[in-house]
């Protein structure tokens, strides 16, 4: 696998006929991408989200962050190149990919309009003839080996309307992924805001969380799903999740703090309600019992369980199941 990124790995910057290699340290804050502007690192977060989204295929693809198109500053947000050519990426975004794939990301504050739509196609043409991509005989990348993906959190209603008026056909084959027919290259527009009726496999839903989290208005469910997935990552991939976490925390700080306070208050309330049961435990086992009750509480909330028998089916003992459901009902969390 070759990955050109800005954290701990070597960053290969193709500049015309020359290549510079430099070592960049890990960013400590999502709000420090530019010392002069203090802007949120949305694009770095996007690159790292895609890296995690495609981590199952990382040994067979090449990532190029901010691929330099010309000698002057002009770069693509991210390119994903298949190695080998016939690699099949089995997730909703990756199934669209061919050999060379250009990704343009628009942060929640960026506008997605016709200018962007045409600009990314111009980027694709420049990418095809870039000296870094031509073969030994100088032949450019084959047009049929190219795709374009434009990624944004919210649905670009005005752009979609204009594209239809211009004669393009818009197809939503998969929930929140729109294929645009009639352009020079295959183009898909990916909307990352979670949908309650998303028609995707469980595996793909789990992977897409890295992109779902890149929003200024994250929901509690999305935030919890994000944290659960972070906990499952190995150390090799966790540094990418740390960038996303910093962004999520920066732009949703007030909301997240409220959730933390509510969670703490809920745990305190549960301790009081279950004090009798906890006192009956031996000192040695009290902490374990409390942890088990907290775990059962979170499970009941997540799975929307209000019947102790359902918790028992999941492996909790009868006493823990009854105490958990009783406490949640007294707290008004379930009915």
C-alpha positions in Angstrom: 0.0 0.0 0.0 1.1 3.6 -0.7 -0.5 6.4 1.2 0.5 10.0 0.9 -0.9 11.8 3.9 0.0 14.5 6.4 0.4 12.4 9.6 3.5 10.4 10.5 3.9 8.9 7.0 6.0 10.3 4.2 4.2 12.9 2.1 5.0 12.6 -1.6 4.2 15.8 -3.4 4.4 15.5 -7.2 5.4 18.8 -8.7 5.6 18.5 -12.4 8.7 16.3 -13.2 10.1 16.4 -9.6 8.9 14.9 -6.4 9.6 16.3 -2.9 9.4 14.1 0.2 8.9 15.6 3.7 8.0 14.4 7.2 5.0 16.0 8.8 4.1 15.6 12.5 0.7 14.6 13.9 -1.7 17.5 14.2 -2.7 18.1 17.8 -5.8 20.1 17.1 -8.4 20.1 14.4 -8.5 23.9 14.6 -4.8 24.4 13.8 -4.6 23.5 10.1 -3.5 27.0 9.2 -1.8 29.2 11.7 -3.0 32.3 10.0 -6.6 31.3 9.6 -7.4 28.9 12.4 -9.7 27.0 10.2 -11.1 23.5 11.0 -9.3 20.8 9.1 -12.3 19.5 7.3 -10.4 18.2 4.3 -7.8 16.4 6.4 -10.7 14.9 8.3 -12.3 13.8 5.1 -9.1 12.1 3.8 -8.8 10.2 7.1 -12.5 9.3 7.1 -12.0 7.8 3.6 -8.9 6.1 4.7 -10.9 4.3 7.5 -13.9 3.7 5.1 -11.6 1.9 2.7 -9.2 0.3 5.3 -10.2 -3.2 4.4 -8.7 -2.6 0.9 -5.7 -0.4 1.9 -3.1 -3.0 0.8 -4.4 -2.9 -2.7 -5.1 0.8 -3.3 -3.0 4.0 -3.3 -4.1 7.2 -1.6 -2.8 10.5 -2.8 -3.8 13.5 -0.6 -3.8 16.9 -2.4 -2.4 15.4 -5.6 -0.5 18.2 -7.4 -1.8 18.7 -10.9 0.5 21.4 -12.2 3.7 23.2 -11.2 1.6 26.0 -9.7 -0.6 25.2 -6.6 -3.5 23.2 -8.0 -4.5 20.0 -6.3 -7.2 17.4 -6.0 -8.5 16.7 -2.4 -7.9 12.9 -2.7 -7.2 10.3 -5.4 -7.7 6.6 -4.8 -5.9 4.3 -7.2 -6.6 0.6 -7.3 -3.6 -1.7 -7.1 -4.3 -4.2 -8.7 -6.6 -2.8 -11.5 -9.3 -5.5 -11.0 -9.7 -5.0 -7.3 -13.4 -5.1 -6.2 -14.3 -2.7 -3.4 -17.5 -4.0 -1.9 -19.0 -0.9 -0.2 -21.5 1.7 -1.5 -19.0 4.3 -2.5 -16.2 2.0 -3.7 -18.4 -0.1 -6.0 -18.4 2.9 -8.3 -14.6 3.1 -8.5 -12.5 2.2 -11.5 -8.7 2.3 -11.7 -8.2 6.1 -11.0 -10.7 7.8 -8.8 -10.9 11.5 -8.0 -12.6 12.7 -4.8 -13.7 16.3 -4.2 -14.8 17.1 -0.7 -17.0 20.0 0.4 -17.1 20.8 4.1 -20.4 21.8 5.8 -19.5 25.4 5.2 -18.6 25.0 1.5 -21.0 25.6 -1.3 -21.5 22.8 -3.9 -22.5 24.4 -7.2 -22.0 24.2 -11.0 -18.6 25.8 -10.7 -17.5 22.8 -8.5 -19.1 20.3 -10.8 -17.2 21.7 -13.8 -14.0 22.3 -11.9 -13.6 18.7 -10.7 -14.0 17.5 -14.3 -11.3 19.9 -15.4 -9.2 18.4 -12.6 -9.8 14.9 -14.0 -8.6 16.0 -17.5 -5.4 17.5 -16.0 -4.9 14.3 -13.9 -5.1 12.2 -17.1 -2.2 14.1 -18.7 -0.2 14.7 -15.6 3.5 13.5 -16.2 3.2 11.6 -12.9 0.4 9.4 -14.4 1.6 8.9 -18.0 3.1 5.6 -18.9 6.7 5.0 -20.0 5.7 6.0 -23.6 4.0 9.3 -22.5 0.4 8.0 -23.0 -2.1 9.6 -20.6 -4.5 7.7 -18.3 -7.4 6.1 -20.2 -10.6 8.1 -19.8 -12.5 4.9 -19.2 -10.4 4.2 -16.1 -11.5 7.4 -14.4 -14.4 8.2 -12.0 -15.3 11.4 -10.0 -16.9 11.4 -6.5 -18.1 14.6 -5.0 -18.7 14.3 -1.2 -20.8 16.6 0.9 -22.8 16.3 4.2 -26.1 18.0 2.9 -28.1 17.4 -0.3 -27.2 20.1 -2.9 -30.7 20.9 -3.9 -29.9 23.9 -6.2 -27.2 22.1 -8.0 -29.3 19.0 -8.6 -32.1 21.3 -10.0 -29.6 23.0 -12.4 -28.1 19.7 -13.6 -31.5 18.4 -14.5 -32.3 21.6 -16.3 -29.1 21.3 -18.3 -30.1 17.8 -19.4 -28.1 15.6 -17.0 -29.9 12.5 -15.6 -29.7 12.0 -11.8 -30.1 8.5 -10.4 -30.3 7.5 -6.8 -29.5 3.8 -7.0 -28.3 3.7 -3.4 -29.7 5.9 -0.6 -27.8 9.2 -0.5 -25.6 8.3 -3.5 -26.5 10.0 -6.7 -25.1 9.0 -10.1 -24.9 11.8 -12.7 -25.3 10.6 -16.3 -24.3 12.7 -19.3 -20.9 14.1 -18.1 -17.6 13.2 -19.7 -16.7 11.0 -16.7 -18.8 8.8 -14.4 -19.7 11.1 -11.5 -21.3 10.2 -8.2 -22.5 12.7 -5.6 -22.3 11.3 -2.1 -24.3 12.8 0.8 -22.9 11.8 4.1 -25.7 13.0 6.4 -27.2 9.8 8.0 -30.7 8.7 6.9 -33.0 6.8 9.2 -34.0 4.5 6.3 -30.6 4.0 4.8 -30.7 1.0 2.5 -27.1 -0.3 3.0 -25.6 -3.4 4.5 -24.6 -3.5 8.2 -21.0 -3.6 7.2 -21.3 -0.5 5.0 -23.3 1.4 7.6 -20.5 0.7 10.1 -17.8 2.0 7.7 -19.7 5.1 6.5 -19.8 6.4 10.1 -16.3 8.0 9.5 -17.9 10.3 6.9 -21.2 10.6 8.8 -19.3 12.2 11.7 -18.0 15.1 9.7 -20.8 17.5 10.4 -21.5 20.6 12.5 -24.8 19.1 13.7 -24.0 15.5 14.8 -26.8 13.5 16.4 -26.3 11.6 19.6 -26.8 8.3 17.9 -24.2 9.1 15.3 -21.8 10.3 17.9 -22.2 7.2 20.0 -21.8 5.0 16.9 -18.6 6.9 16.0 -17.1 6.4 19.5 -18.0 2.7 19.5 -16.2 2.2 16.1 -13.2 4.2 17.3 -12.9 1.8 20.2 -12.6 -1.2 17.8 -9.7 0.3 15.8 -6.2 -0.9 16.1 -3.4 1.6 16.9 -2.4 1.8 13.2 -5.8 3.3 12.3 -6.7 5.1 15.4 -4.6 8.2 14.5 -6.9 8.8 11.6 -9.9 8.6 13.9 -8.2 11.0 16.3 -8.2 13.7 13.6 -11.9 13.2 13.0 -12.7 13.1 16.7 -10.9 16.5 17.1 -13.0 18.0 14.4 -16.3 16.5 15.7 -15.4 17.8 19.2 -14.5 21.3 18.0 -17.6 22.0 16.0 -20.1 20.2 18.3 -18.5 21.1 21.6 -21.6 22.5 23.4 -23.8 19.6 22.3 -21.3 16.9 23.3 -20.7 18.5 26.7 -24.5 18.4 27.3 -24.6 14.7 26.5 -21.6 14.0 28.8 -23.4 15.8 31.7 -26.6 14.0 31.0 -24.8 10.6 30.9 -23.1 11.4 34.2 -26.3 12.4 35.9 -28.0 9.3 34.6 -25.3 7.1 36.0 -25.6 8.9 39.4 -29.4 8.4 39.3 -29.0 4.7 38.5 -26.6 4.3 41.4 -29.2 5.8 43.8 -32.1 3.8 42.4 -30.1 0.6 42.5 -28.4 1.3 45.8 -30.3 -1.5 47.6 -29.2 -4.1 45.0 -25.6 -2.8 45.1 -25.4 -2.9 48.9 -26.4 -6.6 48.8 -23.3 -7.3 46.8 -20.0 -8.1 48.4 -17.5 -5.2 48.4 -15.3 -7.1 46.0 -18.1 -7.7 43.5 -19.8 -4.3 43.9 -17.8 -2.5 41.2 -18.3 -5.4 38.8 -22.1 -5.5 39.5 -22.3 -1.7 38.9 -20.4 -2.0 35.6 -22.7 -4.8 34.5 -25.8 -2.7 35.3 -24.4 0.2 33.4 -23.6 -2.0 30.4 -27.2 -3.5 30.5 -28.6 0.1 30.7 -26.7 1.2 27.6 -27.7 -2.0 25.8 -31.4 -1.5 26.7 -31.3 2.1 25.4 -29.5 1.3 22.2 -31.8 -1.7 21.3 -34.9 0.1 22.7 -35.6 -2.8 25.1 -38.3 -2.4 27.8 -38.8 -6.1 28.7 -36.4 -7.7 31.1 -36.8 -11.0 29.3 -35.2 -9.4 26.2 -32.1 -8.6 28.2 -32.0 -12.1 29.5 -32.0 -13.4 25.9 -28.9 -11.3 25.3 -27.1 -13.0 28.2 -27.8 -10.9 31.3 -28.9 -12.6 34.5 -32.5 -12.1 35.6 -31.7 -9.8 38.5 -29.6 -7.5 36.4 -32.3 -7.4 33.7 -35.1 -6.6 36.0 -33.1 -3.9 37.9 -32.0 -2.3 34.7 -35.5 -2.0 33.2 -37.0 -0.8 36.5 -34.3 1.9 36.8 -34.8 3.1 33.2 -38.5 3.3 33.7 -38.2 5.3 36.9 -35.8 7.7 35.2 -38.4 8.1 32.4 -35.9 6.9 29.7 -38.1 4.1 28.6 -41.9 3.5 29.1 
